[in-house]
Amino acid sequence: MHKTQGNFFLRKKVVLFFLLVSFLFPINSQAQCAMCRAALNSEGNKTKAAAVNDGIVYLMVIPYLLVGGIGYAVYRMRKNKK
């Protein structure tokens, strides 16, 4: 076996180990920052809670659109080269 193949398998095992450890021992975390939690804990803030949830969805979609757009641009460039 070549030395590079051994290093590859060792790295693969280390990554697998850390993934298993991270799934077996999850860290309990609060899903909101302190400001969001304080704003949403009070009663009668249905519209504010909906606005925060819409903001979270908006912030979550933008990176996916950017990565998708860059991926499509790379795909088009590679397709045009051939």
Backbone as JSON Lines, residues from 0, in Angstrom:
{"i":0,"aa":"M","n":[0.85,-1.17,0.0],"ca":[0.0,0.0,0.0],"c":[0.9,1.24,0.0]}
{"i":1,"aa":"H","n":[0.5,2.21,-0.79],"ca":[1.27,3.45,-0.86],"c":[1.03,4.29,0.39]}
{"i":2,"aa":"K","n":[1.97,5.16,0.63],"ca":[1.88,6.02,1.81],"c":[0.69,6.96,1.71]}
{"i":3,"aa":"T","n":[0.38,7.47,0.5],"ca":[-0.75,8.39,0.36],"c":[-2.07,7.7,0.6]}
{"i":4,"aa":"Q","n":[-2.18,6.42,0.23],"ca":[-3.42,5.68,0.48],"c":[-3.62,5.48,1.97]}
{"i":5,"aa":"G","n":[-2.56,5.22,2.69],"ca":[-2.65,5.07,4.14],"c":[-3.1,6.35,4.81]}
{"i":6,"aa":"N","n":[-2.54,7.48,4.36],"ca":[-2.95,8.78,4.92],"c":[-4.4,9.08,4.62]}
{"i":7,"aa":"F","n":[-4.86,8.71,3.42],"ca":[-6.25,8.95,3.04],"c":[-7.19,8.17,3.95]}
{"i":8,"aa":"F","n":[-6.88,6.89,4.18],"ca":[-7.74,6.07,5.03],"c":[-7.7,6.55,6.47]}
{"i":9,"aa":"L","n":[-6.56,7.01,6.93],"ca":[-6.45,7.53,8.29],"c":[-7.31,8.79,8.45]}
{"i":10,"aa":"R","n":[-7.22,9.69,7.47],"ca":[-8.04,10.91,7.53],"c":[-9.52,10.56,7.49]}
{"i":11,"aa":"K","n":[-9.87,9.6,6.68],"ca":[-11.27,9.19,6.56],"c":[-11.77,8.64,7.9]}
{"i":12,"aa":"K","n":[-10.94,7.86,8.57],"ca":[-11.32,7.32,9.86],"c":[-11.46,8.41,10.91]}
{"i":13,"aa":"V","n":[-10.57,9.39,10.89],"ca":[-10.63,10.49,11.86],"c":[-11.9,11.3,11.65]}
{"i":14,"aa":"V","n":[-12.23,11.61,10.4],"ca":[-13.43,12.37,10.11],"c":[-14.67,11.59,10.53]}
{"i":15,"aa":"L","n":[-14.7,10.31,10.23],"ca":[-15.82,9.47,10.63],"c":[-15.96,9.43,12.15]}
{"i":16,"aa":"F","n":[-14.85,9.34,12.86],"ca":[-14.87,9.33,14.31],"c":[-15.49,10.61,14.86]}
{"i":17,"aa":"F","n":[-15.06,11.76,14.35],"ca":[-15.58,13.03,14.85],"c":[-17.06,13.21,14.5]}
{"i":18,"aa":"L","n":[-17.47,12.72,13.34],"ca":[-18.89,12.8,13.0],"c":[-19.72,11.94,13.95]}
{"i":19,"aa":"L","n":[-19.26,10.74,14.22],"ca":[-19.99,9.87,15.14],"c":[-20.05,10.47,16.55]}
{"i":20,"aa":"V","n":[-18.95,11.03,17.0],"ca":[-18.93,11.64,18.34],"c":[-19.89,12.83,18.38]}
{"i":21,"aa":"S","n":[-19.91,13.63,17.32],"ca":[-20.8,14.8,17.33],"c":[-22.26,14.4,17.29]}
{"i":22,"aa":"F","n":[-22.6,13.27,16.67],"ca":[-23.98,12.82,16.66],"c":[-24.37,12.11,17.95]}
{"i":23,"aa":"L","n":[-23.43,11.45,18.58],"ca":[-23.74,10.72,19.8],"c":[-23.82,11.63,21.02]}
{"i":24,"aa":"F","n":[-23.1,12.71,21.01],"ca":[-23.09,13.64,22.14],"c":[-23.5,15.03,21.68]}
{"i":25,"aa":"P","n":[-24.78,15.23,21.4],"ca":[-25.21,16.56,20.93],"c":[-25.12,17.59,22.05]}
{"i":26,"aa":"I","n":[-24.84,18.78,21.66],"ca":[-24.77,19.88,22.61],"c":[-26.14,20.56,22.64]}
{"i":27,"aa":"N","n":[-26.7,20.67,23.81],"ca":[-27.97,21.36,23.93],"c":[-27.74,22.85,23.74]}
{"i":28,"aa":"S","n":[-28.52,23.43,22.87],"ca":[-28.36,24.85,22.61],"c":[-29.72,25.5,22.48]}
{"i":29,"aa":"Q","n":[-29.75,26.75,22.76],"ca":[-30.97,27.52,22.55],"c":[-30.96,28.0,21.1]}
{"i":30,"aa":"A","n":[-32.06,27.85,20.43],"ca":[-32.11,28.12,18.99],"c":[-32.21,29.6,18.68]}
{"i":31,"aa":"Q","n":[-32.37,30.43,19.65],"ca":[-32.53,31.85,19.39],"c":[-31.51,32.64,20.19]}
{"i":32,"aa":"C","n":[-31.2,33.8,19.68],"ca":[-30.33,34.68,20.45],"c":[-31.12,35.28,21.6]}
{"i":33,"aa":"A","n":[-30.45,35.91,22.51],"ca":[-31.11,36.45,23.7],"c":[-32.13,37.53,23.34]}
{"i":34,"aa":"M","n":[-31.82,38.35,22.35],"ca":[-32.74,39.42,21.95],"c":[-34.02,38.85,21.35]}
{"i":35,"aa":"C","n":[-33.89,37.85,20.49],"ca":[-35.08,37.25,19.87],"c":[-35.94,36.57,20.92]}
{"i":36,"aa":"R","n":[-35.31,35.85,21.82],"ca":[-36.06,35.14,22.86],"c":[-36.8,36.12,23.75]}
{"i":37,"aa":"A","n":[-36.16,37.21,24.12],"ca":[-36.81,38.2,24.98],"c":[-37.99,38.86,24.27]}
{"i":38,"aa":"A","n":[-37.85,39.1,22.98],"ca":[-38.92,39.74,22.23],"c":[-40.1,38.8,22.03]}
{"i":39,"aa":"L","n":[-39.85,37.51,21.92],"ca":[-40.92,36.56,21.61],"c":[-41.53,35.89,22.83]}
{"i":40,"aa":"N","n":[-40.9,36.03,23.99],"ca":[-41.44,35.39,25.19],"c":[-42.67,36.07,25.73]}
{"i":41,"aa":"S","n":[-42.83,37.34,25.5],"ca":[-43.99,38.03,26.04],"c":[-45.25,37.6,25.3]}
{"i":42,"aa":"E","n":[-46.38,37.7,25.97],"ca":[-47.66,37.26,25.4],"c":[-48.15,38.26,24.34]}
{"i":43,"aa":"G","n":[-48.89,37.74,23.38],"ca":[-49.52,38.6,22.38],"c":[-48.6,39.07,21.27]}
{"i":44,"aa":"N","n":[-47.48,38.43,21.08],"ca":[-46.56,38.84,20.03],"c":[-46.63,37.9,18.83]}
{"i":45,"aa":"K","n":[-47.84,37.58,18.38],"ca":[-48.01,36.65,17.26],"c":[-47.42,37.24,15.99]}
{"i":46,"aa":"T","n":[-47.67,38.52,15.74],"ca":[-47.15,39.12,14.5],"c":[-45.64,39.26,14.54]}
{"i":47,"aa":"K","n":[-45.11,39.57,15.72],"ca":[-43.67,39.69,15.85],"c":[-42.99,38.32,15.68]}
{"i":48,"aa":"A","n":[-43.61,37.28,16.24],"ca":[-43.07,35.93,16.09],"c":[-43.1,35.5,14.63]}
{"i":49,"aa":"A","n":[-44.19,35.82,13.93],"ca":[-44.27,35.48,12.5],"c":[-43.22,36.24,11.71]}
{"i":50,"aa":"A","n":[-42.98,37.49,12.07],"ca":[-41.96,38.28,11.37],"c":[-40.56,37.71,11.59]}
{"i":51,"aa":"V","n":[-40.27,37.28,12.82],"ca":[-38.97,36.68,13.1],"c":[-38.81,35.38,12.31]}
{"i":52,"aa":"N","n":[-39.86,34.57,12.27],"ca":[-39.79,33.32,11.5],"c":[-39.6,33.59,10.01]}
{"i":53,"aa":"D","n":[-40.28,34.6,9.47],"ca":[-40.1,34.96,8.07],"c":[-38.67,35.45,7.81]}
{"i":54,"aa":"G","n":[-38.12,36.18,8.75],"ca":[-36.75,36.64,8.61],"c":[-35.75,35.5,8.62]}
{"i":55,"aa":"I","n":[-36.01,34.5,9.44],"ca":[-35.13,33.33,9.48],"c":[-35.17,32.6,8.15]}
{"i":56,"aa":"V","n":[-36.36,32.43,7.6],"ca":[-36.48,31.76,6.31],"c":[-35.78,32.56,5.22]}
{"i":57,"aa":"Y","n":[-35.95,33.87,5.24],"ca":[-35.29,34.74,4.26],"c":[-33.78,34.61,4.36]}
{"i":58,"aa":"L","n":[-33.24,34.65,5.55],"ca":[-31.8,34.53,5.73],"c":[-31.28,33.15,5.35]}
{"i":59,"aa":"M","n":[-32.12,32.13,5.48],"ca":[-31.72,30.78,5.15],"c":[-31.72,30.55,3.64]}
{"i":60,"aa":"V","n":[-32.59,31.21,2.89],"ca":[-32.72,30.98,1.46],"c":[-31.6,31.64,0.66]}
{"i":61,"aa":"I","n":[-31.14,32.79,1.07],"ca":[-30.16,33.56,0.3],"c":[-28.87,32.78,0.03]}
{"i":62,"aa":"P","n":[-28.25,32.13,1.0],"ca":[-27.03,31.37,0.68],"c":[-27.26,30.25,-0.33]}
{"i":63,"aa":"Y","n":[-28.42,29.59,-0.24],"ca":[-28.71,28.53,-1.2],"c":[-28.87,29.1,-2.61]}
{"i":64,"aa":"L","n":[-29.5,30.24,-2.73],"ca":[-29.64,30.87,-4.05],"c":[-28.28,31.28,-4.61]}
{"i":65,"aa":"L","n":[-27.41,31.82,-3.77],"ca":[-26.08,32.22,-4.22],"c":[-25.26,31.02,-4.68]}
{"i":66,"aa":"V","n":[-25.26,29.96,-3.9],"ca":[-24.5,28.76,-4.27],"c":[-25.08,28.14,-5.53]}
{"i":67,"aa":"G","n":[-26.4,28.11,-5.64],"ca":[-27.03,27.57,-6.84],"c":[-26.69,28.39,-8.07]}
{"i":68,"aa":"G","n":[-26.7,29.71,-7.94],"ca":[-26.36,30.58,-9.06],"c":[-24.91,30.42,-9.49]}
{"i":69,"aa":"I","n":[-24.02,30.33,-8.53],"ca":[-22.6,30.13,-8.86],"c":[-22.4,28.76,-9.5]}
{"i":70,"aa":"G","n":[-23.07,27.74,-8.97],"ca":[-22.98,26.41,-9.55],"c":[-23.49,26.38,-10.98]}
{"i":71,"aa":"Y","n":[-24.59,27.07,-11.24],"ca":[-25.14,27.12,-12.59],"c":[-24.19,27.87,-13.54]}
{"i":72,"aa":"A","n":[-23.58,28.95,-13.06],"ca":[-22.64,29.7,-13.89],"c":[-21.42,28.83,-14.24]}
{"i":73,"aa":"V","n":[-20.91,28.08,-13.27],"ca":[-19.78,27.19,-13.54],"c":[-20.19,26.11,-14.53]}
{"i":74,"aa":"Y","n":[-21.38,25.57,-14.35],"ca":[-21.89,24.55,-15.28],"c":[-21.97,25.09,-16.7]}
{"i":75,"aa":"R","n":[-22.48,26.31,-16.85],"ca":[-22.59,26.92,-18.18],"c":[-21.21,27.16,-18.79]}
{"i":76,"aa":"M","n":[-20.27,27.63,-18.0],"ca":[-18.91,27.87,-18.52],"c":[-18.26,26.59,-18.96]}
{"i":77,"aa":"R","n":[-18.4,25.54,-18.18],"ca":[-17.8,24.25,-18.55],"c":[-18.48,23.65,-19.77]}
{"i":78,"aa":"K","n":[-19.78,23.84,-19.88],"ca":[-20.54,23.34,-21.03],"c":[-20.14,24.08,-22.31]}
{"i":79,"aa":"N","n":[-19.91,25.38,-22.2],"ca":[-19.52,26.18,-23.38],"c":[-18.1,25.89,-23.83]}
{"i":80,"aa":"K","n":[-17.22,25.43,-22.92],"ca":[-15.86,25.09,-23.31],"c":[-15.8,23.88,-24.21]}
{"i":81,"aa":"K","n":[-16.73,22.95,-24.04],"ca":[-16.7,21.71,-24.81],"c":[-17.23,21.89,-26.17]}
